[in-house]
């Protein structure tokens, strides 16, 4: 490791989209020498590289809506603002609802979203099927549609922020594993890596599903579990969706969106267990994902599976992230996004930079997302987790 990287003003651990955004915003804010460390040989190969790339405003909690309102414009306007190409399809999110009880909850949530300034439409099943032809409208009692939602390229956004970070003076190092966060007297002193020690007064934990393990090395208990999720892409098939709307069956959590000539799809499981194993569960794909896919979108019966992979969700007990300070001074947390990290990464980097330079986050009030909410017994409830 070069002498330049033996010391830093801020070390960011994790080279996914959250870490890359943090590195850029910290460097651009003038925090001094910013060093991003990623243990893989390339950026964005962990959870970021396995995610579906969606962004939405349709959440049940106000803080998630506010994060989206601040972050989505940064995604949609990324190419225009920074001059770096980013593929974005703003064709909306469509939540399909199967029962009257669930529909009542979605209607109530839509009212809260509208009160916060979110555009959300209530659709009949027939209207949903006209929006995305091929949906099995007879299974559903209603749908909500967010026209300002969409999907974007996770790799493109990650590499884009890394490029901006370098331009702003940050050093981005891949292939460097952080072994532990070093602390003494209740404050951060730096990090120990497989390539040597880096002295720094501020360390940002952006390690995704591995963030809990990293936090534990300096005595911080971060309640976060890695949950494997399978993702499937298909080859081309007749009646593939013409638009890139992200379609979600709210009851099963099954989702799909157009990807190339076919679709990308996935689904959670009621029997999920924490694990770092990213071996695809082909039995679950064959016995759960594919039958649900054909039921929700019957044209998929004529599609062939092109690829299966497995990524990790970083899940907190209340399915909300932890953003801000930890009990160890100088050790900052940007973790536990529970499937929403890609879409909130832009503003999270901005929030972390504000905490370092100004003492507090200002763009969005994230005080409810502090780590100590769990000890206080004050979780933040999010019902619309995908």
N, C-alpha and C positions, 0 to 999 in steps of 0.2 A: 504494500500500500504506500502511495506517495506521501511525502511530508505534508503536502497540501491537505490531505484527508486525515491526518493524524489528529487534527483539531477541527471543530466546526462550531458555529453558533447554534445551529439547529440540525439534528439528525432526524430524518424521516425513515421509519422502518416499514418497508412494504412498497412494492412497485406496481400495485394495481392502480385502478383509476382514482381511488381515494388518495393514495400516497402521491401519485403524480400531480393531482390537483393541489394537494397541500404543499408540495415542493415548489410548484409554480407560484402560488399565491404568497407563500412565505418569502421567496426570493424577490418577487415583484414589490412586496411591501417594505423591502429594505431591512430585513432581519439579519443581514450579514451573510456569512458563509453557510449555505444550506447544502446538506449532503443527503441524498436519497440512496438507501441501500436495499437491494433486492437480491435474495439468495438464488433465484433462478437465473438462467443465462439470458433471458429476455423478460421484458416488462409485460405485465398483464396476462401471465400464463396461469394464474390461480383462479379464484372465483370470477374475476373480471372476464377472463378468456372463456369461461363456461356459461356466462349469463345470457339471457335472452335480449338484453339491450332495450328494455321498455322504459318509458317515462310516462307518468300520469299524475293527475290532480285528484283522482277519485280515491280518497282515503277517508276513514271514519274519524281520525283524530285531527284536531286543528293544527298541531305542530307539524304533522306530516304534510298537510295541505300547504302550510306556510313555507316549508322547505321546498316543496315542488314549485310553488309560485316564484320563489327566488332562483331556483336551480334550472328549471326547464328553459327559460329564456336564454340562459347561458349555454345550453346545449344547442338549441335551435339557432341561436345567433353566433355560434362559435366560428364558423367559417368566415362570415362577414366581418366579425370583430378582429379575428387574428390572422386571416389570410391562409389558414391551413384547411385543406379539404376535409369534410366530415359528411358521411352519408346519413341523412335524416329523412324519415318518412313520417309525416304528421297526419296519419289516417285514423287516429283515435283509438280508444280502448272501449270495448263492448263487454259489459258484464251481463251474463245470461242468468236469470233467476228462475228456479224451478217451483218453489212453493209460495203460497200466499203469505205465510209468516215471514219468510225471508224477504219477500217483496216489500212488505211493510217496513222492514228495517232498511232496505235499500232506498225506499222513497224518503224515509226520514233522514238518512245520510245525505241524500241528494239535496234536501232542503238546507241542511247545514253547510254543505259545500257551496251552494248558490249564495248563501248569506255571507260567505267568505270571498265571493267574487269569482267562483269557479263556474265555467260553462258546463252544464251537464243536462242531458236530455233524457226524458222517460219515454221508452218506446214499447209498443206492443210487440209480441213475438213476430207478427207478420212484418212489421216495420224493420225489426232486426234482421230478418231473413232477406229483406230487400236490400239492406245495407251490405250484408255479406251473404250472397246467394249460396245455398247449400246447407245452411244451418237447419237442424231438425226443430223447426219452430214449435211443433206439437209438444215438445218436452218442457216448454217454458211458459211462465205466466207473465213475464215482462223482462225488460232489459234497460240498463242505463248506458248512456253513451257520452263519452267525453271527447268532443271534437278537437280539443287542443292537446290531447295526449298522442303518443306515438312510439316509435322505436328509432334507435340510432346505433351506430357502429361502436361497440365497446373498445375494440382495439384502436380504432381511429382516434377516439377521444383520449385514451390513455397515452398513445404516442404523441398526440397533439399537445397535451399538457406537459409531457416530458420534454418535447422540443422547446416549448415556451419557457420551461424551467431552466433549461440550458442557456437559452438566450438571455435570461435574466440573471445568469451567473451561478446557478446551482450546479453542483456536480452530481451526476447520476451514475451510480456504480451497480452493475449487475454481477451475479456470480459471487456475491459476498454475503455469507450467512451471519446474521446477528445471533450470538449465543445467549446474551443476557443484557439487560439494562443495569448499569452500575449506579448505585445510589449510596450516599453516606450522609448521616446526620439529617435524614428526612428530605434530602433533595438529590436530584439527578447529577451524576458526574460524567456520564457518557455511556458508551456501549462497548461491549467486548464482542469482537467478530472473529471468525475463523482466520481472518487475515491480519489480526492485531486489534489494538484498542483505539477507540476514537474518543477524545475528550470533548464534551459538549454540555452546556448548561440546560439545554432543552432537547427532549426527545419526544417525537410524535409517534404514537403507536397506530400504524395503519396496516397492521399485519393480517387483516381479514380473519378467516376462521382460526388462525394461529395466534390471534391477539391475546387470548386468555393465557396461553402458555408463556408468551413474552411478558405480560404484566406480572405473572407470578414470580418471575426472576428477580423482581425488585420488591416483592412483598405485597403487590396490589392484587386483590381478588376481583376478577372481572367475570361476572356470570354470563358466560357465552358458550354455546355449544356448536360444533360443526355438524351440520346435517346434510348428508349426501342427497342430491336431487338429480334424477336422470333426465336427459334431453335427447330428443329424437329429431332427425331431419329426414324428409322423404325426397324421392326423386320426383320428376314431373308427372302430373296426372291430369286427366280431364276434369274440368270444373275446379281446378285450384283457384283459391281466392284471387281476384283481380287487384285488390288493394292490400295494403300492409296493416290493416286494422288488427290489433291484438285482441283476440276473442277469448273470453274467460267463462267457463262454467263455474259459477260461484260455489255450487254445492260440493263439487269434487276437487276444485282448484285446477282442473285441467285447463290448459291454455294452448293457443296456436296462433301463429301469424305467418304470412307469406315470407318465404326465404328462398331466393333464387327461383327456380322453376317449380318448387314444391312448397312445403311448409316446415316450420320448426315448431315443436310441441313438447310439452312436459306436464308433470302433475306431481303434487305431493302425495304422501301416504299417511294414513292414520296410525301406521305402525313404525314410523320413523324412529331411528335410534342414533344418538351421537356417534360419529365415526369420522376418521380422516381418510378412510378407504374410498377412493374414487373409481373403483372397478364398477363398470356399468352393471346394473341388476337386470339382466336380460329377462329373467322370469317375470319381474314386476312390469317390465315393458310389454311383454307378450300377454300377460294375464290381466293387467290393469290399464296401462296407458293406451294401448292400441284398441281394446274394446270400447273404452270411453271415447276415444277419438272418433271411431266409426259411428257411435251412437250420437254424438254431438254434431258431427260433420260427416254424414254418410258418404259423400264422394271420396273420402279417404280410404274406403274399402278397395279402391282401385289403385292405390298408391303403394309403391315399394319403399321399404326402409333403406335409406342411403347411409345413415351414420347414427351411432348411439354413443353418447359420452355422459360423464357424471361430473358435476361440480358441487361445491360446498356452499351452503347457506351459513352465515354466521348469525345464529339465533340467540337473542336475549329472552329472558322469561316473559317480557311484555311485548316482544316483537317490535321494539323501538331501539334506535341506536343510543350509544353512550357518546356524548360529545362534550369535551371540555377537560377540566383539570382532574387529576387523581390525588390521592392522599400524599403522594410523593411530589414535592415541589419541582416543577419543570418537566414532569412526565404527563404529557397530554394524550387524550384518548379520542380516537375517531373510529369507533368500532360497533359491531353488532347491528348492522343495518337490516338484517332479516329479509334479504331479498330486494332491498330498495337502495343498495349502495351505489349502483351505477347512476341512477337518476339524480341522486342527491349529492354525488361527489363534487360537482362544481362549486356549489355554495358551501359545502363543508370545508373545502380548502380555504375559502374566503373567511369562514368563521374561525378556523384555527389560526389563521394569520392575524386576525383582529385580536384574538385572545393574547397572542404573543406580543403584538406591537402596542395594543391599546388597553390591555388588561381585561377586556370582555368582548364577547361576540355581540355585534350590533345589527347585522342585516336581518337576522331572525332571532327571536327570543327562544333560546334553547335551554333555558334554566331548568325546565322540566325534564331534560334529558341528562341531567348530571348523574354520576355513578351512585351517589348516596341516596337516590330515590328508592333503591331496593332495600337498603337498611332502614329507611323511614317507612317502608311499606306503602309507598305512593307510586305504583306502576302507572304507566300511561297505556290505555287500552287502544289497540288497533284491530278492528274486526275484518278489514279487507286486505288480508295478507295473501299474496299469491306466491 
